[in-house]
Amino acid sequence: TATSTAEKLNIPASHWSLSFQSRLGRAEWLKPSTEHSLEVLARTGKKNIAVLCPSFVADCIETLEEIGIGGQETFQHQGGKDYHLIPCVNEDPRWVESFAKLLREKI
């Protein structure tokens, strides 16, 4: 999803990265974690970032609080400045219509 999105938007590979959220407990999880990635981005001089959560179609506690608020705090605490969380598609009519079309094709 991330690679396809970047390609469709003509974003060079050097201008985007992928991280993983939803780590639970002490179990090993996919890497790099979002928290670690935000720290590294800020510490390596990135001042302005936009964050997208393509795995979520609707905003929830995880996107709004953990990634939105917590992510912004992490990024800015490490020296980052502008942190923009791009909202999930939520109830956007284009998403609803596209989803309904996909469902009709499967029924």
SEDOLUM-233257 format. One line per 10 residues: number of its first residue (from 1); their letters; for each residue x, y, z of C-alpha. Coordinates in steps of 0.25 Angstrom, whole numbers, plus 2048, in hexadecimal, padded with zeros to 3 digits. Layout:
BEGIN
NUM	A	X/Y/Z  ...
This chain:
BEGIN
1	TATSTAEKLN	800/800/800  80B/80A/804  813/807/7F7  807/808/7EE  802/815/7F5  810/81B/7F3  811/817/7E5  803/81D/7E1  807/82A/7E8  815/82A/7E1
11	IPASHWSLSF	81C/82B/7EF  82A/827/7EE  82F/81B/7F7  838/825/7FE  82C/82D/802  823/823/80A  825/817/813  81D/80C/819  81B/809/828  813/7FF/830
21	QSRLGRAEWL	809/802/83B  800/7FA/844  80B/7F3/84C  805/7EC/858  80C/7E8/865  81A/7E3/865  819/7DA/859  822/7DC/84D  81B/7E5/842  81D/7EA/834
31	KPSTEHSLEV	828/7F4/833  82B/7FF/832  821/804/83C  81A/811/839  81F/817/846  82D/814/842  82C/819/834  826/826/839  832/828/842  83C/825/837
41	LARTGKKNIA	835/82E/82D  836/83A/837  844/837/83C  849/836/82D  844/844/82A  836/842/825  82E/84D/829  821/84C/822  81A/83E/820  80C/839/81C
51	VLCPSFVADC	807/82C/822  7FD/823/81B  7F7/816/821  7F3/80E/814  7EF/802/81C  7E4/809/823  7D7/80D/81C  7D2/814/828  7D8/81D/832  7D9/817/840
61	IETLEEIGIG	7E0/818/84D  7EC/812/847  7ED/81C/83B  7E8/828/843  7EF/826/850  7FB/81D/84E  7FF/822/841  7F9/830/840  7FC/835/84E  807/82C/853
71	GQETFQHQGG	80E/82B/846  80E/83A/845  813/83B/853  81E/831/850  822/838/843  822/846/849  82A/842/856  835/83D/84D  836/84A/845  82B/849/83A
81	KDYHLIPCVN	822/854/838  816/852/82F  80F/845/830  802/843/828  7FA/837/82A  7F2/834/81D  7E4/82F/821  7DF/822/81E  7D4/821/813  7C9/820/81D
91	EDPRWVESFA	7BC/823/817  7C1/82A/80B  7B6/828/800  7C1/824/7F6  7C5/819/7FF  7B7/814/803  7B3/814/7F4  7C0/80C/7F0  7BE/802/7FB  7B0/800/7F8
101	KLLREKI	7B4/7FE/7E9  7BE/7F3/7EE  7B4/7EC/7F6  7A9/7EC/7EB  7B4/7E5/7E2  7B6/7DA/7EC  7A7/7D8/7EF
